[in-house]
């Protein structure tokens, strides 16, 4: 199973700041979800997300001017 991990880079710390993970059942859905997340984060679509913790994470990263990144990760069960 592929997942999309959203995280940010705080230049003051060594490790990335963990955000959240979005799971998908197929590679196609994972790629689509990654593109949707990147589009929402680069614009203002993230403000309409139902998940408060996800909105708060993006808001905190943007307020601190941290770079927000996404990456695909293979989850093997």
C-alpha positions as CSV (number, residue, x, y, z in Angstrom):
1,X,0.0,0.0,0.0
2,X,1.3,3.5,-0.9
3,X,0.8,6.4,1.4
4,X,1.6,10.1,1.1
5,X,3.4,11.7,3.9
6,X,3.1,15.4,4.5
7,X,5.9,17.0,6.6
8,X,7.7,20.3,6.9
9,X,11.3,21.4,7.3
10,X,12.1,23.6,10.3
11,X,15.6,25.0,9.6
12,X,16.3,25.2,13.3
13,X,16.0,21.4,13.9
14,X,17.7,18.4,12.5
15,X,14.7,16.2,11.9
16,X,11.6,17.1,9.8
17,X,8.4,18.1,11.5
18,X,5.9,15.3,11.2
19,X,2.6,16.3,9.7
20,X,0.3,13.5,8.7
21,X,-0.1,10.5,6.4
22,X,-2.8,9.9,3.8
23,X,-3.3,6.2,2.8
24,X,-4.4,4.9,-0.6
25,X,-5.2,1.4,-1.8
26,X,-3.6,1.6,-5.2
27,X,-0.6,3.3,-6.8
28,X,-2.9,5.4,-9.0
29,X,-5.0,6.7,-6.1
30,X,-1.8,7.5,-4.1
31,X,-0.4,9.5,-7.0
32,X,-3.7,11.3,-7.4
33,X,-3.9,12.0,-3.7
34,X,-0.4,13.3,-3.5
35,X,-1.1,15.8,-6.4
36,X,-4.4,16.9,-4.7
37,X,-2.6,17.5,-1.4
38,X,0.2,19.5,-3.0
39,X,-2.3,21.6,-4.9
40,X,-4.4,22.3,-1.8
41,X,-1.3,23.1,0.3
42,X,0.2,25.5,-2.4
43,X,-3.2,27.3,-2.6
44,X,-5.8,27.8,0.0
45,X,-7.7,24.5,-0.4
46,X,-6.2,23.1,2.8
47,X,-8.3,25.7,4.8
48,X,-11.4,23.7,3.8
49,X,-10.2,20.3,5.0
50,X,-12.4,18.7,7.6
51,X,-9.5,17.5,9.7
52,X,-8.6,20.2,12.3
53,X,-5.2,18.7,13.1
54,X,-4.2,18.7,9.4
55,X,-5.3,22.3,9.0
56,X,-3.4,23.3,12.2
57,X,-0.3,21.6,11.0
58,X,-0.3,23.4,7.6
59,X,-1.2,26.8,9.3
60,X,1.7,26.4,11.8
61,X,4.2,25.5,9.0
62,X,3.0,28.5,6.9
63,X,3.1,30.9,9.8
64,X,6.7,29.8,10.6
65,X,7.6,29.9,6.8
66,X,8.7,26.3,6.9
67,X,8.9,24.4,3.7
68,X,6.1,21.9,3.4
69,X,6.9,18.7,1.5
70,X,5.2,15.5,0.5
71,X,6.6,12.1,-0.4
72,X,5.3,8.7,-1.3
73,X,6.0,5.8,1.0
74,X,5.4,2.1,0.5
75,X,3.7,0.5,3.5
76,X,4.2,-3.2,3.7
77,X,1.9,-5.2,6.1
